Amino acid sequence: MINKLKSFLQEAKQELMKVNWPSRQETVKLTIVVIIFSLGLSVYLGILDFGFGSLLKQLLP
């Protein structure tokens, strides 16, 4: 059991060494893109929600 765990951890470490990790600068840029996209989408959905809510209030007595 312990040998299997040890083997698994060694193989996992070997696989992690093969990964092409992004640079810090690339990670920061992509994080900013995700944050801006999320904010834009939330504003868009908020506007839709407000518009449909207002329309529903006008249609229902």
JOJO-V330448 format. One record per residue. RES is the residue in one letter. PSI is psi in radians with two decimals (none if undefined). OMEGA is omega in whole degrees, 0 to 359 (999 if undefined). Layout:
BEGIN
RES | PSI | OMEGA
RES | PSI | OMEGA
END
This chain:
BEGIN
M | -0.80 | 181
I | -0.61 | 178
N | -0.67 | 178
K | -0.74 | 179
L | -0.78 | 179
K | -0.76 | 179
S | -0.76 | 179
F | -0.81 | 181
L | -0.66 | 177
Q | -0.75 | 179
E | -0.68 | 178
A | -0.72 | 178
K | -0.73 | 179
Q | -0.73 | 179
E | -0.68 | 179
L | -0.50 | 178
M | -0.41 | 181
K | -0.28 | 185
V | 2.39 | 177
N | 1.59 | 184
W | 2.47 | 178
P | 2.73 | 178
S | 2.89 | 179
R | -0.73 | 181
Q | -0.74 | 179
E | -0.70 | 179
T | -0.75 | 179
V | -0.78 | 180
K | -0.80 | 181
L | -0.59 | 177
T | -0.74 | 178
I | -0.72 | 178
V | -0.76 | 180
V | -0.73 | 180
I | -0.78 | 179
I | -0.77 | 179
F | -0.74 | 180
S | -0.75 | 178
L | -0.76 | 179
G | -0.76 | 179
L | -0.69 | 180
S | -0.66 | 177
V | -0.78 | 179
Y | -0.82 | 180
L | -0.60 | 176
G | -0.71 | 178
I | -0.77 | 177
L | -0.76 | 180
D | -0.78 | 179
F | -0.75 | 181
G | -0.81 | 179
F | -0.61 | 177
G | -0.76 | 178
S | -0.72 | 179
L | -0.72 | 180
L | -0.66 | 178
K | -0.60 | 179
Q | -0.58 | 182
L | -0.58 | 180
L | 2.36 | 182
P | none | 999
END
